[in-house]
């Protein structure tokens, strides 16, 4: 058998999940005494005794090596297909694998599919490797109740929203990826070494993937079993060599939301955790790598030519994020802009008439009334919860009640009524009278001035270093304020912190929002972070606070864009810590009247971020997560 020099091709800025597999292969190869190294591309010349292991879906889209040079070495190129069958990535990889002498896959079904198109398709059996072992097998308390990492789906969103009210005292993490592009995975996914570390701290790995595959990703499954995170899946099965109920837990479809809260502390998870680890340790990955080395040697001993014909060129993935603003002015945009201007003038006339009816000149300040609870003066809050109130008398008390259930942090509640006409101020005053032990400052401004100006007034009155923006019709779970403040404490450079939000419709939790981690470039498509966030007061003041020219829910988007423009970032807590009331109408509906004008205002506030190119901030490392 020929002596193999194994060269694993890992381009710059690789996909983390691919990098993790490559790292395990090279570590095991070296433990077997093989000359193995990582290089970033197939070299222009070599000694003829190198065998190259490539991931087709990554390599052929990014190689700088000419096709002729690849064909020259094709008898010594082994392809490792990691994309699951039935996906576009798998189809692309299967086509490009025609350039490879042999091709490997991690699932038997994928090997069968590849065999229909390739003469030498084989299974690479994963198993225990120290490279993926961040636990070590020593029993200890696991800080994360459950972990979910995968594609964003309606099923996963609904299940986690439903479980959120019952698991606020626990710490759990949900990391979603909006699409399967390289850029999205690198920015948002929890994969590779970061996934291994997270699994070692988690009691349960929840699988709610609705992809075509009927089995859990082999890499993720083996990593979980090595690191003691018990796999719980609603639809898909674990490794074919593991038993449901003994090494992983399968649930009937529809059960996950009801059972998850109980599963995180279930006593039976301990034996299942240990059984899964013992099983995977009995199946060392070194055996799979040993087989890889054998047929790599076969490739050197028997350099059969690889016949390539009609192979489509690999699509080079664009990593830039296009802007989401209107790129042309058509009839709809012109009509919307005209409607928006008329609406603005009517609002201005209404406010002027209101002043005149009260005997005020245009420049006279609005009459202001303030009241406070007995406990307000002596409070020393770490968080000021600021609530802008305008005609929410029927729901504002529920929002305030949710704050009073907060644990682990000192807070104050600042409410400013912005000229409500439905008696909202009196409702809150009665609520404050009934809660004398809650530090509350209630402000009544007779003349309506808008959301941004009201928030600015409240921020100026706030005594705490952190501001939590709470709309009067939403609410928080008890751990929300403490967890977000902890995220800001842990990341002193973060301008604000935010979490997942459970959306509630007619009393039922139905979905999640604010699901993606901080990504300045994604703001180019539009806002994806809700206003319900905790802001560092000094950071907001340094930026000039909320822009009073922005309306219809774009106030926060414009502020996030200015933060990104200034080089700032946000801390993301991947757990649902608050809830949002969905109704048949929304303030965001009004913004659709004239998106063109609103986008132009955002572009003016963040010209570099919104320029017609990828902004430099998007290449920065992710901010720490709470």
C-alpha positions, 0 to 999 in steps of 0.5 A, spaced: 500 500 500 502 506 497 504 511 503 499 517 503 500 524 504 493 527 505 492 534 504 485 537 506 483 543 502 480 548 507 479 555 503 479 561 507 473 563 511 470 556 511 463 554 513 464 552 520 460 545 519 465 543 514 471 546 518 469 541 524 469 535 520 475 537 516 479 538 523 476 531 526 479 527 519 486 531 520 486 529 527 485 522 526 489 521 520 495 524 524 493 519 530 494 514 525 501 516 523 499 519 516 502 525 513 496 530 514 496 537 513 490 543 511 492 547 505 487 552 502 487 550 495 490 545 490 497 547 488 499 548 481 504 543 482 505 537 487 510 531 488 504 526 485 503 522 492 498 527 495 491 525 495 486 531 496 480 531 500 475 536 498 468 538 500 465 539 493 460 544 494 465 548 497 471 547 493 469 547 486 465 554 487 472 557 491 478 554 488 483 558 484 486 552 481 484 552 473 480 546 471 486 543 467 490 542 473 484 539 477 483 534 472 490 533 472 489 531 479 482 528 479 485 521 480 487 523 487 482 527 489 477 524 494 470 528 495 466 529 501 459 530 500 456 533 507 450 537 504 444 532 505 440 529 500 434 532 497 437 539 497 440 544 492 447 543 496 447 536 495 445 536 487 451 541 486 456 537 490 453 530 486 455 534 479 461 537 481 464 530 484 465 528 477 471 531 478 473 526 484 476 519 483 472 517 489 466 520 493 464 520 500 458 521 504 455 521 511 448 518 510 447 511 507 441 514 503 446 519 500 451 514 498 446 510 494 444 517 491 451 518 489 452 511 486 447 513 481 452 518 478 459 516 481 462 509 480 465 509 487 461 512 492 462 510 499 460 511 506 464 515 511 462 512 518 462 518 523 464 516 531 467 518 537 473 523 536 477 527 541 476 533 537 469 533 538 469 532 546 468 538 550 465 534 555 470 529 557 464 525 561 465 528 567 458 529 571 456 536 572 451 541 572 449 543 565 447 551 565 443 550 558 436 546 559 435 545 551 439 547 545 436 548 538 440 550 532 438 549 525 433 552 519 428 557 521 421 554 520 414 555 522 414 549 526 420 551 531 417 558 532 411 556 534 413 550 539 418 555 542 413 560 543 409 556 546 414 553 551 417 560 553 412 562 558 413 556 562 421 556 561 423 563 563 427 561 569 431 556 565 436 558 560 435 555 553 438 557 546 435 557 539 440 559 534 436 559 527 439 560 520 434 564 515 437 560 509 442 555 507 447 560 504 455 560 506 454 568 509 448 566 513 451 560 516 457 564 518 454 569 521 448 566 524 449 559 525 451 555 531 456 550 528 463 547 528 467 548 535 462 553 537 456 548 537 461 542 540 462 547 546 454 549 547 452 541 547 457 540 552 453 545 556 446 543 554 442 537 557 437 537 551 438 538 543 432 539 540 431 537 533 425 541 529 428 541 522 423 540 517 428 539 511 426 533 506 431 528 510 428 523 515 435 523 519 438 528 524 444 531 521 450 525 522 455 530 525 450 534 529 448 527 532 455 524 534 457 531 537 451 531 541 452 524 543 459 525 545 458 531 549 452 529 553 446 533 550 440 528 549 437 528 542 430 529 542 426 529 535 419 530 533 420 527 526 427 525 524 431 519 527 438 519 530 444 515 527 442 508 524 446 504 530 443 508 536 436 506 539 430 510 540 428 510 547 435 508 549 440 513 546 436 518 543 428 520 544 423 520 539 416 524 540 410 523 536 409 529 531 405 535 535 408 533 542 414 537 542 411 544 545 407 540 551 413 536 553 419 540 552 418 544 559 418 537 563 424 534 559 429 539 561 429 536 568 427 529 567 431 524 571 431 519 565 435 523 561 441 522 565 442 514 564 440 516 556 446 521 556 451 516 559 448 510 554 449 515 548 456 517 550 458 509 551 455 507 545 459 513 540 465 511 544 465 504 542 465 506 535 471 510 534 472 515 528 479 513 527 476 506 523 472 511 518 478 515 517 483 508 517 478 506 511 479 513 508 486 512 508 486 505 505 482 507 499 486 514 498 492 509 497 488 505 492 488 511 488 495 512 488 496 505 487 491 504 481 491 511 478 485 510 473 483 516 469 476 520 471 472 521 465 468 528 466 463 530 461 457 535 461 459 538 468 456 544 470 460 550 472 460 551 480 456 557 482 460 562 485 456 564 491 455 572 492 456 574 499 454 581 499 447 583 501 443 587 496 439 593 499 432 592 500 430 599 499 426 601 493 430 601 486 425 605 482 420 610 482 414 607 479 406 609 480 405 606 487 411 609 490 409 616 487 402 615 490 404 612 496 409 619 497 403 623 496 399 620 501 404 620 506 405 627 505 398 629 505 397 624 512 403 628 515 400 635 513 393 633 516 397 630 523 401 637 523 394 641 522 391 636 528 396 638 533 396 645 531 388 645 532 389 642 539 394 647 541 389 653 539 383 650 542 387 649 549 389 657 548 397 655 546 401 658 541 405 654 536 412 654 540 408 654 547 410 647 551 405 642 552 402 642 559 405 636 563 402 633 569 407 628 573 405 623 579 409 618 582 409 612 587 411 612 594 417 608 593 419 612 587 424 617 590 428 612 594 429 607 588 436 605 585 434 602 579 439 598 574 434 598 569 429 604 567 423 601 563 420 606 559 413 606 556 410 610 551 402 610 552 397 613 547 390 610 547 392 603 550 387 603 556 385 596 555 391 593 555 397 597 558 395 594 565 397 587 563 404 590 560 405 593 567 403 587 571 408 583 567 414 588 569 412 587 576 413 579 576 421 581 574 426 577 578 433 578 580 434 586 578 432 593 581 428 597 576 423 603 575 417 604 571 417 610 567 410 611 563 408 617 559 401 618 556 402 622 549 395 625 549 391 619 550 383 620 548 381 614 551 382 615 559 389 611 559 392 616 563 387 615 569 387 607 568 395 607 569 394 612 575 389 607 578 394 602 577 400 606 580 395 607 586 394 600 587 402 598 587 405 603 592 411 598 592 413 599 585 417 605 583 413 608 578 413 615 575 407 617 571 407 623 566 401 626 562 403 630 556 396 634 554 399 634 547 400 628 542 408 629 540 409 622 537 413 615 539 420 618 538 419 624 542 416 621 548 421 616 548 426 621 548 423 625 554 422 618 558 430 617 557 431 624 559 428 622 566 431 615 566 435 614 572 438 607 570 444 606 566 440 601 562 433 603 558 428 597 556 423 600 551 416 596 552 410 598 548 404 599 552 400 592 549 406 588 550 410 584 556 416 581 559 417 574 562 420 575 569 427 573 567 427 578 561 430 584 565 435 581 568 438 577 562 438 582 558 442 587 563 447 581 564 448 581 556 450 588 557 454 587 563 458 581 559 459 586 553 461 593 555 461 595 548 454 593 546 449 599 545 443 594 546 441 587 547 435 584 545 432 577 545 427 572 541 420 574 542 414 570 543 408 573 538 401 572 541 395 572 537 388 572 541 391 569 547 395 564 544 403 563 542 404 562 535 411 564 533 417 568 534 420 574 532 427 578 533 430 571 531 437 572 528 443 575 531 446 582 530 448 582 523 449 590 520 449 587 513 442 584 514 439 591 516 440 593 508 434 588 507 430 591 512 429 591 520 429 584 523 430 587 530 424 589 534 423 595 539 423 591 545 430 591 547 434 594 552 439 600 550 445 602 554 443 610 556 449 613 554 450 610 547 443 612 545 444 619 548 451 619 544 447 618 537 442 623 539 437 618 541 430 617 537 429 620 530 423 624 531 422 625 524 421 617 523 414 614 524 410 608 523 415 603 527 421 605 523 424 609 529 427 603 531 430 601 525 433 607 523 436 607 530 439 600 529 442 603 522 445 609 526 448 604 531 451 600 525 453 606 521 457 608 528 461 601 528 457 599 534 453 592 535 448 589 539 448 583 544 443 577 542 440 573 547 437 567 543 431 565 548 424 568 548 424 573 554 418 577 552 412 577 548 408 581 543 401 582 542 399 581 534 393 584 532 389 584 525 392 591 524 399 594 526 403 600 526 407 597 521 402 597 516 402 604 515 409 604 513 407 600 507 404 607 504 411 610 503 417 605 504 420 609 498 421 615 503 422 612 509 428 608 506 431 614 504 431 617 511 434 610 513 439 611 507 441 618 509 442 616 517 447 610 515 450 612 508 456 607 509 451 601 511 446 602 506 451 604 500 450 599 494 456 594 496 457 590 502 459 594 508 465 593 512 462 591 519 459 585 516 465 582 516 467 583 523 466 577 528 459 576 531 458 580 538 458 575 544 451 572 546 448 573 553 
